[in-house]
Amino acid sequence: MSMNIELVHFLVVSAFSFLIGLEVKSYRAQKEQESKMHYFFGDVRTYSFVGILGFILFLVDKSTLLLYGAGFLALSVLYAVLYNNNLKDGKRSILLFIVMLLVYSFGPLIELQPLWMTALLYVSIVFILNSNRGMDKFIKDINITEFETLGKMILLSAVILPLLPDTKIIPYIPLSPFKIWLAVVVISAISYGGYILQKYFFPSKGYFLTGIFGGLYSSTATTVVLARKARQVKGLDVIDAAIISATSVMYLRLIVVAFIFNFSIGEKILLPFGLLSLVGFIIASFYLRNNDKQKQHPDIVDKNPLELKTAFVFAFLFVAMIIVTQYVTSNYGKSGLEILSFLVGFTDIDPFILSILTGKFSISSIQIVAAIMIAAGSNNLLKALYALWFGGIKNSYKSALWISLLGLLTIAFGLGYEHIM
């Protein structure tokens, strides 16, 4: 049985090494065509033998690994000689040497780890070699600062979040620091996902897609961007469709947020918000039919929602909204909450909605649903005003009219939700 396992391991290492050699040959052909120079180390057979050599040297000396280490040093010395010559020609890449060392590691890896680990390494090498051109373009177009910000947010989430106390220690705030920051992280992640989709995966794909993915990030900011574009091009039906679709996506986004933080509330707003979103998309589809097929290059919302300053401001607003909502519901009851919801709609509604979804207030679930609807509706009125202001009445009156009607309908749903349900 032991021999059979070793035989299987040998065959797997040989096959993977040979296939990676083929990928390297393809990579070399591309690079040699671009540079008109042959300066690479090894071919298909070389990589095959390197993989087999690593496997054999590891097997015959598992205890000390002296032979395996000597093989590693020999490969490194041989490559150092080649690399010295490459430097004279201005060639500094060590990519294929790293690939060769990974192939050399197949032997001990397959012996010490499960088979899937070796297979994963093989797939990763092939994927990275094949994605060279696309990766170069992606790196060229990407804003590295944004991913530095993402790294900071991951650090704050993965390191700081577990250290925060999960007990209520702040007076007048019914949430622990852990849950407050967790809410900020979740909302930022949703916004960041829409932002990345919009900016890097669907750039310049048309105004309508800008509205769709912009609605995931911020329907208000997207409305402003598209309205400005409408003023520049003197109005287009497809821009009206995009503005309406951004608001339609907002309803879906609020459904997702509600399900994440308060499942029962998510169930209650699923039907009304789902219907409102559907109505919005139907209206947008009529304007989309009138698209004149002209070449579209919409601007995008070029502001990373994961900026640390934005995250901390959001956390501050979230806490402030918890305190304000606690005060209003305790002193003014249902009518006070409805007025507050309407007023909040003319600002950023996410902190308010999070506060009533996660806070422990003396209000019923029906009142929470009504407050969310009223805030979303008044936020639509704000977007309508933005559309008229930045786009001009002549260019944006159609989209402004429809999102105003959606807003009024949403507010009516909120005010009458208790009687409807």
N, C-alpha and C positions, 0 to 999 in steps of 0.2 A: 504493500500500500504506500509506503514511504517513497519508493521509486516512482510510482505512478504520479504522485503529487509533484515530485521534482521534475518529472517529464512534462507535466502540464505547465508548470512554471517556466521551464525552458522554452517551450513552444510559444507561450504567451509573450515572453520577453523578446524572443526572436521576431515574432510577427509584428509587435508594436515598434521595435527598433527599425525593422525594414520599412514599415509604412511611414514612419517619421522621416526616414531617409528619402522616400519619394516626395514627401512634402517639402523637405529641404531642397531637393533637386528643382522642384517647381519654383520655389522662392529664389533660388540661385539664378535660374533662367531669367526671371523677371529683373533681378538686380543687375545681372550681367548685361542685359539688353539696355538698361537705363544708364549704366556707368561705362559700358564698353570695356570692362576690365574683369579679369578672372583672379580673384584673390581670396576665394573661400577655402575652407579647410574640410576636406572629405567629401564623399559622395554617398550613394545609397548603400554600397557595400561597407563603407567605413562606419556608418552609423549602425548598421546591422552587427558588425563585429564588435563595436564599442559596447553595445547592449549585452551581447553574449559574454564579452570579456568581464564586464562588471558582475554578471551573474556567477561566472565560474570562479573568479577571484574571491568573491564573498563566500561561496560554498566551501572552498578548500581551506579557508582560514577564518572561520567565524569567531574564533576565540580572541585573537589579537588584532585582526583586520590589517595586518601589516602589508600583505600582498595587495589588498584592495586600496589602501592608502598609497602604495607605490604606483599602482596603475593611475590613480588620480593625479599624482605628481608628474608622471610621464606625459600624460595628455596635456597637462598645463604647460610643461616645458616646451613641448612641440608647438603648441599654439602660441606661446610667447615668442618663439622664433618667427613664426608667420606674422604675428601682430606687429613685431618690430619693423618688418618690411612694409606692412600696410600703412604704418604711421608715416613713412616716407612719401607715400602716395596720398596722404590726407585721409586715409580710411581708419576710422576709430571704432567701428561697431564691433561689439563682442557678443552679439545676439546668438549667432550659431554656435559659438563656444559654450554658451550657457545651455543651449538646447542639447549639445553633445553631453554635457555633464548630467543633465536630467535623464538622458537616455542611459548613461552609465549608472545612474542610481536605480534603474528598474530592478536590478538583481536583488539588492538588499530590501528594496521596498516591497516586492512581491513575496519575499520570504518572511518579512516581519509584520506586514500589514495585510488586511483583507484585500481580495482581488479587486474590489471596486475602487480602492485607492489608486492602484496602478492604472486602471482603466480611466479614472478621472484625470490623472496626470496626462495620459496620452491624448485624451479628448481636448484638454486645455491647450496643450502644445499645438495640436493641429488647428484648433480654432484661432489661436493668436497669430499663427503664421499666415492663415488664410485671410484674416481680417486686417492685414497690414495696410492696404490702401484706404479702406473705410475708416480705420482707426486714425490714420494720418489726417484725413479730412476732418474727422470728428474733433481731434485735438487742436487742429488749426482753427476751427470755428468756435470752439468752446471758450467760455469765459472762466479761466482757472480760479478767479476770485470767488466765484459762486461755489465751487467745490471745496475751497478752503473754508467757506462759511458752513457748508454741509458737514465738513469734518469737525468743526467746532460744536455744531449742534449735536452730532453723534456723541462727542465727548461729554457734553453737558447731560445728554439723555442717558448714556450708558454708565457714566461715572458719577455724576452729581445726583441724578434722580434716585438711585438706590440709597444714597446717603441721607436723603431728606426724610424727616420723621413723618410717619403715617398716622399721626394723632393730631387732634385739633389743639393748636397751641396759640393761635392768633385770636384775640378777643373780637367778637362780633362777626367772625367769619366761620361758617359751619363746615369748612373743608380743611383738610390737612395740607401742609406745604407740598407733600408728595402728590396729592391729587390735583392740586392747582397747577403744578408744573407738568404733570402728565397730560392734562387737558391742553396746555399750550403746545406740547410736543405733537399731540394727535392732530390738532387743527393745522399746525405748521406743516405737518407731513402731507395732509390732504391738499393744502394749497400748493406745496412744493411739487407734488406729483402733477397737478394740472399745469403748473408753470413750465416744468421740464418737457411735458408732452407738447405744449404749445410752442416752445422756443426751439427745441432741438429735434423733435421727431416729426413735427408738422410745420416747419417754417415755410412761410409764403405759399401755403396751400389754399389760400382763398379766405375771403372774409368770413364765410360761414363757419369754417373750422376754427378760425380765430375766436368767434363768438362761443362755440361749443367748449373749447378747452379753456378759454378765458373765464367762462362761468365757473369752472372748477376752482380757478385761482381767486378771482374777484370779479363778480359781475359788474360791480360799480366801476372799477378801474377799466374794465374792458369796454363798457359803454362809453366812457370818456374818450378812449383811444379811437373807437370806431366812429364816434360822432365827429371828432376832429377830422378823420379821414373823409367823412361825408361832406364836410365843408370844403375840403380840398378838391374833391372830384365833382362837386355840385350835385351830390345826392345820387345814390344807386339803390335799387330795390334790394339787392343782395346784402347791402350794409344794414338796411332795416331788418332783414331776416336775421342777420348775425346778432344785432342788438337784442332782438326779441328772444333768440335762442339762448343768449347768455343768461337772461332772466329765467328762462325755462330750466336751464341747468342748475341755477341757484336753488330752485325748489328741490331738485333731486339731491343736491349737496346737503341741504338742511335735513332731508330724510335720513341720509347716511349718518350725519352727525348725531341726530336724535337717537338712532338705533345704537350707536356706539356708547353714548353716555346715559341714556335712559330708555331702555327697550320698550317699555309700556307706552311712553310718549311717542316713540317712533311708530308704533302700531297705530296710534290715533291720528297722526298726521299723514300717514302713508296714502290713504285714499284721497283726501282733499288736495294735498300737495301734488300727488301723482296726476290727478285730473287737471289741475292748473298747469302743470308742466306740459301735459299732453296738448291742452288747448293752445299754449304758447307755441309749441312745435308745429301744430296744424296751421296756425296763423303765419308762422315764419315760412312754411312750405309754399304758401301762395305767393309770397314775395320772391321766394327762391326760384320759382318757375320763370320769373321775368328777368332772370340773370342774363345779361347781354354777352356773357362768355368772354368779356374783355379780360386781358391779362391782369391779374390781381396781385398786388404786393402789399398786403396790409402790414401796418406797424404792429408790434406786439408790446405787451406790458413788460418792459425791460427793468423790472425791479424784483430782486430775489426776495420771496416771502420768508426765507430762512435767515435773513440778516439778524444778527444777535440783538441789535438795537430794536428791531421790529418785534422780536420775540419778547424782550423785556417790557416794551411798551404794552404789548398785548397782555402780558401777565399782570401788569399794573392795572390796566383797564378792566380785566377780568375780576380782580379783587375789588376794585372800586365799584363795579356793577353789582357784585354780591352784597356789598355794604348798602348801596343805594336801594337795591331791591328789597333787602331785609327791612330797611327803614320804611319804605313806601308800603310794603305789604302789611307791616305791623301797625301802621298808623292810619293808612287810608284805604286798605282793603282792595277789593276787586276794581273799583273805579279808578283808584290811584294807580294800580298796576296797568290798566288799559291805557291811561294817559301816558305813563312812563314808556310803555311799549311803543306807542305812536311816536313819541319824541325821539326815542332811541333809534328808530328807523331812519332818521336823518343823519345818523353817524355810522360807525362800524357796528353792525348788529351781532357779530360773532361773540364778542365778550358777554353781551347781555343774554343771548340765547344759551350760552354755556353756563352762565350763572344760574338761570332758572332750571336748567336741566340737571345740574349737579348739586345745587344748594338745597338745604332743608328748610323751606319756608312754610309758613302757615297758609298755604294755598293748595287748592285741589288740582288734580291732574287736568281737569277741564280748563281751569284758569291758566295753567301753564301752556296748554295747547293754544288757547285764545291769544295769550301774550305773544307767542311765537308767530302766529298768523298776522297779528296786527303789526308787529315789528317788520316782518317780511313785506307786508303790503305797503307800509309807509316808506320803506326802503325803495320800493318800486317807484313811488312818487318822486323820491329824490333822484333816481336814475332818469326819470322822464325829464325833470328839470335840467339835469346835466346834458341830456341829449339835445334839448332845445338851445341851451346856452352855448355849448361847444360846437354843435353842428349847424345851428341856425334853424329858425322855424321852417323855412322853405325846404331845407334838406333833410330834416329829421322829424318832421311833425307826425309822420305815419308811425314810426317806431315809438315815439313818445306817447302818442295816443293809445297804442295798444298796451304798452307796459303800464300806463296809468290805469287803464281799465282793469288789467290784471291785478294791479295794486289795490284798487277800490274793491274788486271782487274778493280779494284775499282778506282785506280788513272787514268786509261784510261777513265773510265766513267766520272770522275770529269773534266779532261782536255777537253773532247769532249761533255760535257753536254750541253753547250750553242748551239752547232751545232745540236746535236741530238734532243733537244727540240725546 
